[in-house]
Amino acid sequence: MSAQLDQMARHLNARQVLDIRNGQGLRVGCVRGVLWITQSNDSDDIIVQDGQSFVLDRPGLALISAPIGPADVTIQPASRIQTVDQTTSGGLARWEPRHDVRHFA
């Protein structure tokens, strides 16, 4: 994926993979379906579903896949999205996940 990011949703077919290089700080949002995200040098995988998002927190390569069926994904700088107040510990995980939270149910 180039440095110029699409601000619109992208469609992934089942098992299609989208690669992002040096995307640390980008927000990957799942508009529809289920997304699987894996990042370089990270032993944990991230699963996001409809309405959830995850901010890439590692440099290097990140792979985003639609593992079980078609999905729509948005990718944009995290700072461009309005979020809930981060000073409260009860914030919505789907908008600003804590970096130690890896799997969203």
Backbone hydrogen bonds, N-H to C=O, Kabsch-Sander energy under -0.5 kcal/mol:
donor,donor_aa,acceptor,acceptor_aa,energy
5,L,3,A,-0.8
10,R,73,V,-3.3
12,L,71,A,-3.5
15,R,66,A,-4.0
16,Q,13,N,-2.3
18,L,64,I,-3.2
20,I,62,A,-2.8
22,N,60,G,-1.9
23,G,60,G,-0.8
25,G,56,L,-3.2
26,L,23,G,-2.5
27,R,76,Q,-3.5
28,V,26,L,-0.6
28,V,54,F,-3.2
29,G,27,R,-0.6
29,G,74,T,-2.9
30,C,52,Q,-2.9
31,V,29,G,-0.7
31,V,72,D,-2.4
32,R,72,D,-1.3
35,L,48,V,-3.0
36,W,65,S,-2.6
37,I,46,I,-3.1
38,T,63,L,-2.2
39,Q,44,D,-0.5
40,S,61,L,-2.5
42,D,39,Q,-1.2
46,I,37,I,-2.9
47,I,102,R,-0.6
48,V,35,L,-2.1
50,D,33,G,-0.8
51,G,30,C,-2.3
52,Q,49,Q,-2.7
53,S,94,R,-0.6
54,F,28,V,-2.1
56,L,26,L,-2.9
56,L,54,F,-0.6
62,A,20,I,-2.6
63,L,38,T,-2.9
64,I,18,L,-2.8
65,S,36,W,-2.5
66,A,16,Q,-1.4
71,A,12,L,-2.4
72,D,32,R,-2.2
73,V,10,R,-2.8
74,T,29,G,-2.4
75,I,6,D,-0.6
76,Q,27,R,-1.9
78,A,25,G,-2.0
80,R,77,P,-1.6
81,I,78,A,-1.5
88,T,85,D,-1.0
91,G,88,T,-1.1
95,W,92,L,-1.3
96,E,92,L,-1.9
101,V,98,R,-1.8
102,R,100,D,-0.6
104,F,47,I,-1.3
105,A,103,H,-0.5
